[in-house]
Amino acid sequence: QVHLVESGGGLVQPGGSLRLSCAASGIYFAMSAMGWYRQAPGKQRELVARISSGDSANYADAVKGRFTISRDNANHTVFLQMNNLKTEDTAVYYCRREPSNSVRDVWGQGTQVTVSS
């Protein structure tokens, strides 16, 4: 069975930091592109960051310079380090195994991030 399990969300003040983790099982993790997405109340789900199997990363403009995506292939985990958080970063954050020609996408259950003073 394929599972993606996010953790690390919580309540943080503006300017603070959080590190999200996504543990994967049941997939060829090292060969999978992985992504972090978020969905704020009343808004569509949007891409935050994506990392390829070759460690190439890209980011949404809103988080460039503040967020860093990374991966640990040995432990089948992808991370999202979030620094200088803003109130507008408040959302449910989801991990995704990105689809390709040979595999379908897979989503985690999400973890809530709330940035508030």
Stockholm file with secondary structure:
# STOCKHOLM 1.0

chainA/1-117         QVHLVESGGGLVQPGGSLRLSCAASGIYFAMSAMGWYRQAPGKQRELVARISSGDSANYADAVKGRFTISRDNANHTVFLQMNNLKTEDTAVYYCRREPSNSVRDVWGQGTQVTVSS
#=GR chainA/1-117 SS CCEEEEECCEEECTTCCEEEEEEEESSCGGGCCEEEEEECTTSCCEEEEEECTTCCEEECGGGTTTEEEEEEGGGTEEEEEECSCCGGGCEEEEEEECCCSSCCCEECCCEEEEECC
#=GC SS_cons         CCEEEEECCEEECTTCCEEEEEEEESSCGGGCCEEEEEECTTSCCEEEEEECTTCCEEECGGGTTTEEEEEEGGGTEEEEEECSCCGGGCEEEEEEECCCSSCCCEECCCEEEEECC
//
